[in-house]
Amino acid sequence: MSLDTSSPLAFWSDAISRTFLVEDRYKIFLQGFANTMLITVGALLLGVFIGVSVAIVRVYVYQAQPQPFWASFRNLLRSGRFFWLRHMLLKAMDALAEFYLTLFRGTPVVVQLMIWSFVILTTTNPILVAIIGFGVNSGAYVAEIARAGIMAVDKGQTEAGRSLGLSAWTTMRIIVLPQALKNVLPALGNEFISLLKETSIVGYIAIVDLTKAAGLVRARTFDAFFPLICVALVYLFLVLLLSAVQKRLERRMRESDRK
């Protein structure tokens, strides 16, 4: 079909019609947008949960300063006290957390996603697979962000909480974590934005996201320019929106600090 390139209005009108209106192709983009947001939000929640949990474990192990395995085992044999098993357990937890961080930060997320889909969770809903895959990967990065934020909180805050009779977990939950959140909010916001853009690879496991939707429409219209430009603008709008929300939260937290 020939286009009337002499009229810009006719050109853009025809491009919009072929991309969105013919055969109700806008529904493909709506489905892709919904899947993108569902995967992003679900993966973020899972990643934050995993990341904060791993960060707390690593900080606790660092503060407890457990003895090496064989030293703890020798003390157990000499004293017969099971107190020394705590040292072994802490070292094992720290080693497991270190292995998790190394594995998921050291391999490409697209490879991890395909392993989850085609090897481990072969019969699971692809959307859930994507949430798990991105969430576990994001958790490795959130763990280091959260650990840095917790370590930045003055140790006296923890000591003050414990001196008031609070448990270690209560002190971490109501005193340390809220202050750590202020320290890591910019980094968490950047991780959320990166996660949103990373979801564009879910087409590898046959999920229709925004990028895949553009590819499906491109295959029908034989026009790559307009569908891809539209998707790029949607991603840009979402990133700008998230950045604005992040800046507003940071500003409100700074104002609360001044009060």
N, C-alpha and C positions, 0 to 999 in steps of 0.2 A: 504494500500500500504506500503510495507516494504522499509525502507531507507538503503542505504549503509553507515552505520555509520563508516565503516573502513576508509573512505576517507572524510576528512573535506571539501575538495573542492566540492565533489559530494553532501554532505549534504547541504552546503550553496547554491549551485546552484539549488538544488531541492526546498529548502525553498523559495528562491527568485522567482523561476518560479511559484510555487503554490500560493504565496502570491500576486504577482503583475501581472504576465503574463497570467496565465490561466483565460479564460473568461474575459480578459481585466480588471482584478480587480484593476489595478493601477488607473482606472478612478474613482473608489469609493474613493480612497485616495485623488485624485485631487479635487473631489467635496467636500470632508470633509475639506481639506486645505483651499479652497476658502471660504467656509461657515465660518470657524473659523476666518479667517482674516477679512471678511466682518463684522461679528458680533463684533469682537474686536475693529476695527477702528470706526464703527458706534457708538458703546456703549461709546467709549472713547470721541468722539466729543460731544455726548449728555451729558455725565457725566461732562465734563469740563464746558460746557455751564450752566448746572444746578448748579454745585458746585460753580462756580465763582459768579453766580447771587445770590445764597443764602448767600455766604460769604460777598458780598458787602452789602446786606441788613442787615446782623447781625452786621457788622462793623459800618454801618451808624446808626443803632439803638443804638449801644453802645456809639458812639460819641455824638449822639443827647441827650442821657440821658432823655428819655421821662418820664413824671410823671406816676404813677400808674393810672389805669383806672378810679377808683372812684374819685381820686383827679382831674383828667382832666375833668371829667364830671361835678363836682361841680364848677370848674372854668368856664366851658362853661355856666352853668346856671347863675352864678353870673355876668359874663361880657357880655354874649351874643356874644362873639367873636368866630368865627369858627376856629381861630388859634389853639384852644385847641383840635379840631378834629384831627389835625395832630398828637398829642401825642397818641390819641386812635388808630389811624391807624398804627402808628409805633409799638405800643405794640401788636396789632393784627398780624402784619407781623412777628414780632419776635416770637410770640407764635406759629404761623403756621410753621415757619422755624424750631423751636425747636421740634415740633411734627414730622415733616418730618424726621429730623435727628434721633430722637429716634426710630421711626417706622422702618426705612430702615436699620439702623445700629444694631437694636436689634432683627431682625428676620433673619433666614437663607436665603441666596440668592436663593437656590433651591426651597424653599417654595414660595418665592415671584414670581419666574419664573413660577411655576405651577399655581399660582393664576392669573397671567397675562394671561396665555395661556388658562386655562380651566374655568375661572370665568369671567374675564373682557373683554378680546379681543378674544373671542371664534371663530370669523369668520375672523380674521386677518391673514395675511401671517406669518407663524411661524418664519421666519428670522426677520421680523419687530418686532414681539413680543419679540424675544430674545434681539434685540437691545434696545428696550424700557426697558425691564426688567433689563438688566445689566446696561444700562445707568442711570436709575433712582437710582439703588442701588449704583453704583459707584459715582454718584453725591453727595451722602450723605458723602462719605469719602473725596472726592475732596473739598467739602465745608469747612471741618475742616482744611484741608491742606492749602487751599487758605486763609482762615481767619487768620491762624497763620502767613502766609507769609505777608499779608497786615498789620497785627498788628505789625510785626517786623520792618516795614518801619518807620523811625523816623517821629514823628508827625509834626516836623518842615517842612518837605517836603510838606505836605498838606497845612500848613499855608502859606508857600511861594507861592504856586500855587494860593491860594485864594487871597493873597495880590496883585498878578499880574492881578487880575480881571477875573481869570478863574472860570468857574462854578464848582460845586462839582463833577459832572460827568466827565468833561474835565480833572480836576485835577487827579481824580482817574484813568482815561484811559491813559493819556500820561505821568504821573509822578509816581503814586503809583504802578499801576499794573506791569509795566516793571521791577521795582525794586523787587516787590514781586515775580515775576516769577523766578528771580535768586535765591531767598531764598528757593523756594519750588520745584525747578527742580528735585533734587534727589528724593523727596517724590513722585512727580508726575510720575517719571520714574518707581519707584517701584509699584505704583498703576497700571500703564499700564501693567507691567509684571504680576502682580497678576490677572488683568482682563483677560489677555490672557489665563492663566491657569484655571481660573474659568469657561471659556466657555466650558470646557470639560464636563459639566453637561447638555448641551443642548439636549442631547439624551433623557432626561426625557420628552421633548415635541416633540419628533419625528423629530429632525433635525439631518442630517448626518454631523457631524463634524469629526475631526480627530479621536477622541476616539471612536465615534460611528462607523466610517469606520473600525477601527481595530476590533470591535466587530462583524460587519457583515462578514468580511473576516474570522475571527476566527470560526464563525458558519459554514462556508463552508469548511474550510480546517481541522477543528478539531485540529488546532495548535494555542495555545494561545501565545507561546513564541515569535515567530518571528514578527507577526503583532504588538504586544504591545511594543516590544523593538524598532521597527522602529518608531512608533508614539512617544515614549518617547524621542528618539534621535532627532526627528523633533522639539519637544517642547524645548528640551535642546538647540538646535541650534538657535532657535528663541530668546530664553531668552538671550543667550550669545551675539547674534547680537544686541538686544535692549540695553543690558548693555554696549556694546562697543559704541553704538551711544550716549547713555546717558553720558558716561564718556567724550566723545569727546566734546559734547555740554558744559559740565561743564568746561572743560579745556579752551575752546574758550571764555567762559564768564569770567573766571578768567583773561585771557590775556587781554580782553577788559577793565576790571576794572583797570589793571595796567597801561594801556595807558591813 
